[in-house]
Amino acid sequence: MADDPLFQINLVTPERILLTGMASEVMVRTGEGDATFLAGHTPLVGSVKPGVVRVVRPEGEEVRVAVHGGFTQVEQNVPLPGDTEEGATSSRVTLLLGVAELAEEIDVERARVALDAAEARVTELGGTGKTLAEGEEADPELVEAEAAVLRAQVRLQTVDATAAATA
């Protein structure tokens, strides 16, 4: 199994298992930067930043997921599920995500409305580009509005990227 280009993938949220099975590649934004996981990747535990996660399935299909933060774990020598071959193992990439959505589940119009509303709220609160003085605390309403902008942007990027991949 060491030469197998496939590995196990699990994308999990508190509500459900979004995706599980085998993959040939997973691209994700981590706390250390953008990463591509392939079979045999070095073991790792790290943070997942908001962005588009791309999972390439064995048949070449690309699944896109909007993620809004979480953690990743890469493991080696994990027994294959349901494999009866003695000692058969593979790599496994697990993404534990607080909030995530499959591209096909994203309501584009709702995301656009949310983006417009969040951007208007940021403007109303005088945000974006404002540098805090030492010891000054951020306005919690502004922080939430900026986070809402980011969530909407990630959703729209996920859908736009999916549309571009199928065009």
Rosetta silent file (secondary structure, phi, psi, omega in degrees, C-alpha in Angstrom):
SEQUENCE: MADDPLFQINLVTPERILLTGMASEVMVRTGEGDATFLAGHTPLVGSVKPGVVRVVRPEGEEVRVAVHGGFTQVEQNVPLPGDTEEGATSSRVTLLLGVAELAEEIDVERARVALDAAEARVTELGGTGKTLAEGEEADPELVEAEAAVLRAQVRLQTVDATAAATA
SCORE:     score description
SCORE:     0.000 S_00000001
   1 L     0.000  -13.248 -175.732    0.000    0.000    0.000 S_00000001
   2 L   -61.336  -29.924 -179.127    2.995    2.314    0.375 S_00000001
   3 L   -91.472   -0.248 -178.987    2.947    3.121   -3.368 S_00000001
   4 L   -69.794  127.775 -179.421   -0.812    3.718   -3.462 S_00000001
   5 L   -79.174    1.265 -177.624   -1.526    7.331   -4.473 S_00000001
   6 L  -104.025  156.158  176.918   -4.785    7.291   -2.501 S_00000001
   7 E  -147.927  167.102  179.709   -5.451    7.981    1.154 S_00000001
   8 E   -80.756  143.042  177.925   -8.402    8.213    3.510 S_00000001
   9 E  -131.967  137.581  175.491  -10.168   11.552    3.936 S_00000001
  10 E  -137.002  120.960  172.539  -12.659   12.645    6.605 S_00000001
  11 E  -112.714  117.585 -170.760  -14.267   16.093    6.767 S_00000001
  12 E  -128.936  135.784  171.787  -16.278   16.369    9.966 S_00000001
  13 L  -117.679  169.915  176.926  -18.374   19.115   11.576 S_00000001
  14 L   -60.435  -26.759 -177.445  -20.235   18.946   14.894 S_00000001
  15 L   -85.526  -31.008 -173.376  -23.455   18.342   12.941 S_00000001
  16 L  -169.520  169.840  171.212  -22.345   15.676   10.479 S_00000001
  17 E   -90.161  113.183 -177.869  -19.707   13.924    8.445 S_00000001
  18 E   -74.856  -40.728 -173.418  -19.467   16.047    5.290 S_00000001
  19 E  -154.910  135.579  176.419  -17.153   13.791    3.325 S_00000001
  20 E  -149.063  155.004  179.769  -15.453   10.486    3.889 S_00000001
  21 E   135.612 -148.025 -177.963  -13.721    7.947    1.676 S_00000001
  22 E  -108.291  151.745  179.219  -10.610    7.933   -0.457 S_00000001
  23 E  -145.097  160.879  174.984   -8.849   10.867   -2.110 S_00000001
  24 L  -106.580  -16.408 -176.573   -5.745   11.493   -4.197 S_00000001
  25 E  -164.212  142.399  174.117   -5.212   15.093   -3.074 S_00000001
  26 E  -135.820  127.240  177.990   -6.525   17.618   -0.530 S_00000001
  27 E  -113.741  130.568 -173.922   -5.748   21.341   -0.688 S_00000001
  28 E  -149.723  151.198  174.047   -6.418   23.459    2.398 S_00000001
  29 E   -93.076  118.798  179.609   -5.350   26.758    3.955 S_00000001
  30 E  -106.231  175.196  176.935   -3.633   26.070    7.279 S_00000001
  31 L   -63.122  -20.696  179.876   -2.271   28.364    9.956 S_00000001
  32 L   -96.850   -4.913 -179.042    1.150   27.903    8.368 S_00000001
  33 E   128.999 -177.032  179.303   -0.035   28.634    4.815 S_00000001
  34 E   -67.853  140.494 -178.794   -1.619   26.775    1.917 S_00000001
  35 E  -136.253  146.702  171.935   -0.996   23.030    1.982 S_00000001
  36 E  -119.879  123.441  179.308   -1.567   20.118   -0.366 S_00000001
  37 E  -101.121  130.884  175.543   -1.835   16.704    1.250 S_00000001
  38 L  -124.532  168.270  175.810   -0.957   13.601   -0.746 S_00000001
  39 L   -55.320  136.624  178.580   -0.580    9.957    0.260 S_00000001
  40 L    85.451    6.302  179.794    2.460    9.599    2.491 S_00000001
  41 L   -58.840  147.453  177.439    2.382   13.205    3.749 S_00000001
  42 L   -56.927  137.207  176.350    4.347   13.822    6.929 S_00000001
  43 L   -54.370  143.630 -172.560    2.200   13.433   10.071 S_00000001
  44 E  -157.538  144.594  166.085    0.805   16.785   11.114 S_00000001
  45 E  -129.783  128.436 -177.812   -1.621   18.474   13.473 S_00000001
  46 E  -159.602  176.265  179.606   -2.498   22.066   12.635 S_00000001
  47 E   -89.043  155.146  175.445   -5.135   24.717   12.319 S_00000001
  48 E  -113.932  127.583  179.150   -7.394   25.250    9.321 S_00000001
  49 L   -92.952  157.419  176.380   -8.056   28.829    8.239 S_00000001
  50 L   -57.199  137.419  179.658  -11.238   29.997    6.491 S_00000001
  51 E   164.204 -169.619 -179.684  -11.141   29.245    2.786 S_00000001
  52 E   -95.776  124.227  173.199  -11.966   26.751    0.074 S_00000001
  53 E   -98.010  131.022  178.608  -10.927   23.143    0.674 S_00000001
  54 E  -114.217  125.657  178.385  -10.491   21.111   -2.504 S_00000001
  55 E  -116.757  122.234  177.188  -10.648   17.318   -2.358 S_00000001
  56 E   -97.899  117.811 -179.079   -9.716   15.325   -5.463 S_00000001
  57 L   -79.341  164.986 -176.896  -11.474   11.947   -5.447 S_00000001
  58 L   -55.716  -34.263 -178.588   -9.899    8.803   -6.990 S_00000001
  59 L   -83.648    2.292  177.673  -11.898    9.179  -10.220 S_00000001
  60 L    98.041  -10.964  178.218  -10.686   12.794  -10.618 S_00000001
  61 L   -63.477  137.236  177.891  -13.856   14.527   -9.404 S_00000001
  62 E  -105.830  124.925  176.826  -13.082   17.622   -7.370 S_00000001
  63 E  -104.419  129.808 -179.593  -15.231   18.337   -4.318 S_00000001
  64 E  -113.049  139.312 -176.566  -15.114   21.888   -2.970 S_00000001
  65 E  -134.504  130.867  173.031  -16.023   22.825    0.564 S_00000001
  66 E   -83.504  121.188  179.495  -16.332   26.264    2.182 S_00000001
  67 E  -119.378  148.429 -175.095  -14.678   26.030    5.593 S_00000001
  68 L  -123.021   32.036  176.817  -14.696   28.612    8.335 S_00000001
  69 L   113.388  156.177  178.518  -11.914   27.307   10.566 S_00000001
  70 E   158.220 -150.199 -177.316  -10.967   24.166   12.402 S_00000001
  71 E  -136.976  154.996  175.863   -8.140   21.670   12.725 S_00000001
  72 E  -127.035  148.890  174.096   -6.388   19.084   10.568 S_00000001
  73 E  -136.277  130.129  174.937   -4.605   15.866   11.411 S_00000001
  74 E  -113.973  126.485 -178.673   -2.513   13.812    9.011 S_00000001
  75 E  -123.267  154.828  176.080   -1.705   10.246   10.097 S_00000001
  76 E  -115.673  159.083  174.087    0.336    7.425    8.582 S_00000001
  77 E    57.352   42.829  178.425   -0.087    3.640    8.677 S_00000001
  78 E   -92.068  128.879  178.923   -3.805    3.738    9.414 S_00000001
  79 E   -57.085  139.886  177.631   -5.612    0.423    8.716 S_00000001
  80 L   -72.011  134.963  179.893   -7.864    0.620    5.686 S_00000001
  81 L   -66.714  130.768  176.982  -11.550    0.452    6.603 S_00000001
  82 L    72.547    5.513 -178.896  -13.115   -2.841    5.592 S_00000001
  83 L   -86.656  127.550 -178.974   -9.847   -4.188    4.117 S_00000001
  84 L   -91.948   -9.171  178.845   -9.259   -7.840    4.880 S_00000001
  85 L   -67.232  124.971 -178.107   -5.671   -7.824    3.632 S_00000001
  86 L   -60.083  123.719  174.772   -3.405   -8.325    6.655 S_00000001
  87 L    79.768    6.621 -179.908   -1.479   -5.178    7.470 S_00000001
  88 L   -69.662  123.141 -178.934   -2.952   -3.009    4.675 S_00000001
  89 E  -133.603  167.199  175.523   -2.571    0.630    5.718 S_00000001
  90 E  -150.862  179.176  171.181   -2.775    4.096    4.219 S_00000001
  91 E   -81.374  159.401  174.520   -2.450    7.739    5.135 S_00000001
  92 E  -141.179  131.383  174.635   -5.458    9.523    6.615 S_00000001
  93 E  -113.074  123.559  178.636   -6.298   13.237    6.547 S_00000001
  94 E  -119.029  129.116  173.955   -8.975   14.388    8.975 S_00000001
  95 E  -112.715  117.209  175.690  -10.395   17.909    8.999 S_00000001
  96 E   -99.576  110.140 -168.890  -12.371   18.803   12.132 S_00000001
  97 E  -118.123  131.181  177.908  -14.338   21.882   11.098 S_00000001
  98 L   -64.725  -47.547  178.069  -16.546   24.105   13.210 S_00000001
  99 L  -139.264  131.725  178.089  -18.611   25.204   10.213 S_00000001
 100 E  -155.727  151.065 -178.687  -18.311   23.907    6.650 S_00000001
 101 E  -140.519  133.846  172.500  -20.545   23.612    3.591 S_00000001
 102 E   -66.838  144.253 -176.959  -20.329   21.572    0.414 S_00000001
 103 H   -52.926  -42.766 -176.114  -20.347   23.836   -2.653 S_00000001
 104 H   -70.887  -10.747  178.753  -23.617   22.397   -3.958 S_00000001
 105 H   -95.387   -4.317 -176.612  -25.353   23.225   -0.659 S_00000001
 106 L   -82.194  128.439  175.443  -24.485   26.940   -0.746 S_00000001
 107 L   -85.569  103.590 -173.721  -27.337   29.330   -1.515 S_00000001
 108 H   -61.222  -45.858 -178.488  -25.553   31.833   -3.777 S_00000001
 109 H   -62.172  -42.992  178.436  -28.189   34.553   -3.553 S_00000001
 110 H   -62.577  -39.993  178.583  -28.273   34.321    0.239 S_00000001
 111 H   -65.115  -39.464  178.084  -24.460   34.539    0.353 S_00000001
 112 H   -64.922  -42.885  178.246  -24.498   37.652   -1.869 S_00000001
 113 H   -63.255  -42.861  179.230  -27.125   39.320    0.327 S_00000001
 114 H   -63.185  -40.196  178.598  -25.108   38.401    3.441 S_00000001
 115 H   -63.305  -47.478  179.368  -21.941   39.848    1.890 S_00000001
 116 H   -59.354  -45.050 -178.848  -23.651   43.132    0.988 S_00000001
 117 H   -65.286  -41.966 -179.093  -25.161   43.444    4.487 S_00000001
 118 H   -67.787  -41.514  178.094  -21.868   42.618    6.218 S_00000001
 119 H   -63.892  -39.317  177.929  -19.884   45.059    4.064 S_00000001
 120 H   -64.032  -39.763  179.412  -22.447   47.785    4.797 S_00000001
 121 H   -66.283  -41.546  177.640  -22.150   47.058    8.526 S_00000001
 122 H   -60.511  -44.976  179.087  -18.333   47.239    8.383 S_00000001
 123 H   -62.226  -44.436  179.385  -18.560   50.598    6.595 S_00000001
 124 H   -59.065  -36.815 -178.626  -21.134   51.851    9.101 S_00000001
 125 L   -86.965    0.551  177.529  -18.794   50.921   11.968 S_00000001
 126 L    74.707   31.090 -175.149  -15.832   52.605   10.275 S_00000001
 127 L   -89.111 -167.321 -176.422  -13.907   49.400    9.762 S_00000001
 128 L    59.690  116.894  176.914  -11.366   47.930    7.343 S_00000001
 129 L    86.364   -7.014 -178.921   -7.883   49.249    7.413 S_00000001
 130 L   -75.391  125.436  178.443   -8.231   50.797   10.847 S_00000001
 131 L   -96.405  132.041  179.749   -5.113   50.187   12.930 S_00000001
 132 L   -81.201  139.548  173.962   -5.579   49.867   16.674 S_00000001
 133 L   -72.856  157.290 -179.663   -3.417   51.932   18.978 S_00000001
 134 L   -57.722  130.520 -179.948   -1.406   50.015   21.556 S_00000001
 135 L    84.927  -11.407  179.284   -3.709   48.887   24.353 S_00000001
 136 L   -78.994  136.490  179.021   -6.848   49.752   22.375 S_00000001
 137 L   -94.600  145.567  178.929   -9.398   46.953   22.150 S_00000001
 138 L   -69.485  147.113  175.380  -11.185   46.058   18.940 S_00000001
 139 L   -71.255  118.130 -177.837  -14.886   46.850   18.640 S_00000001
 140 H   -58.628  -34.256  178.514  -16.626   43.456   19.021 S_00000001
 141 H   -66.428  -39.405  178.675  -19.371   44.498   16.585 S_00000001
 142 H   -67.684  -41.931  178.422  -16.769   45.406   13.974 S_00000001
 143 H   -59.464  -44.301  179.986  -14.904   42.135   14.514 S_00000001
 144 H   -66.876  -40.372  179.121  -18.156   40.186   13.986 S_00000001
 145 H   -64.160  -42.353  177.719  -19.073   42.222   10.893 S_00000001
 146 H   -65.208  -36.173  176.549  -15.625   41.614    9.372 S_00000001
 147 H   -66.167  -37.346  177.798  -15.971   37.895   10.163 S_00000001
 148 H   -65.167  -38.283  175.614  -19.366   37.871    8.413 S_00000001
 149 H   -59.893  -48.133 -179.012  -17.739   39.453    5.336 S_00000001
 150 H   -60.935  -43.807  179.341  -15.106   36.707    5.324 S_00000001
 151 H   -59.813  -45.439 -179.998  -17.702   33.920    5.700 S_00000001
 152 H   -65.446  -41.470  178.491  -19.748   35.253    2.774 S_00000001
 153 H   -61.510  -42.404  179.192  -16.629   35.704    0.621 S_00000001
 154 H   -62.786  -42.800  178.673  -15.521   32.110    1.293 S_00000001
 155 H   -60.019  -47.094 -178.749  -18.969   30.797    0.345 S_00000001
 156 H   -67.827  -37.723  176.324  -18.973   32.758   -2.908 S_00000001
 157 H   -62.361  -39.608 -179.231  -15.374   31.751   -3.731 S_00000001
 158 H   -63.749  -44.793 -179.534  -16.302   28.109   -3.219 S_00000001
 159 H   -70.514  -43.410  178.230  -19.265   28.333   -5.586 S_00000001
 160 H   -60.496  -43.003 -179.476  -17.404   30.475   -8.157 S_00000001
 161 H   -65.138  -37.622  178.480  -14.490   28.054   -8.159 S_00000001
 162 H   -67.197  -42.172  179.238  -16.861   25.127   -8.626 S_00000001
 163 H   -62.596  -41.315  179.907  -18.616   26.872  -11.520 S_00000001
 164 H   -66.388  -35.061 -178.531  -15.258   27.612  -13.168 S_00000001
 165 H   -71.411  -27.809 -178.623  -14.137   23.981  -12.769 S_00000001
 166 H   -96.177   -6.006 -178.482  -17.263   22.643  -14.493 S_00000001
 167 L   -77.529    0.000    0.000  -17.369   25.242  -17.292 S_00000001
